[in-house]
Amino acid sequence: MKNRLKKHLPNAITCANLFSGCIGIVLAFKGELIAASYAIFLSAIFDFFDGLASRVLKSFSGIGKDLDSLADMVSFGVLPAVIMYQLLLQGRQIDNISQYLNFIAFLIPVFSALRLAKFNVDTRQAEHFIGLPTPANAILIASFPLILDHQNKYFAPFLINPYILSIFIIIMCSLLVLEMPMMSLKFKNRDFNQNIYRYLLLLFSAILILFFKFAAVPVVILIYITLSVIQFKFSHDDILGSVHKEG
């Protein structure tokens, strides 16, 4: 019984991630973007704990890895695309632009699929990521409806502007597949020097979210990207060289 639990618990948590993503897609298509955004955050929590459970229980399998990518494709690829599609619809009603521009939102699952497929076969990503992780991109998009709900008058001109959103989508899709090392948030030990950038990210995130709530999420993602660049540019030049050489 204990061995069966050890074997199946991580996959069960991954399935919870997938279930949450599916519910979120339904909510997003119904226009309930706040609830859909919370579904992304819930999926991200499940995504964190399925990996943690795998490491703690030392339960790894090819099925688990593939299942994780499939769940992430739904929760962090399709779901944020539907949210973005709905935001573009709101913008189109204001600017009266071509209805076909809305479909640019579905570049997000296309590039998320490329990102996840690459992760599954790229041996360079054992210690760090290459390109922006799909959960980070999804969480950023999930913050938009929540920001609009709490601070609409300040951010609405930007977060439902179809032209700004289209440029944003192109930039984020590019970051998903960019040959740039990004730090993993997995702590293998508590050594401060080895985890200084992770601690800095957690510190900045806690302070910003405390004061600015959901509006802090885009800044946190920007800090994550910036710290990743600093970490691998100035502290791990050998990793960068390996990335470019193998890429």
Protein Blocks (a to p, Z undefined) as FASTA:
>chain_A
ZZmmmmmmmmmmmmmmmmmmmmmmmmmmnopamlmmmmmmmmmmmmmmmmmmmmmnopac
fklmmmmmmmmmmmmmmmmmmmmmmmmmmmmmmnopafklmmmmmmmmmmmmmmmmmmmm
mmklmmbcedjafklmmmmmmmmmmmmmmmmmlmmmmmmcfklmmmmmmmmmmmmmpccd
dddfbdfbfcfklmmmmmmmmmmmmmmmmmnmmmlmmmmmmmmmmmmmmmmmmmmmmlmm
mmmmmZZ
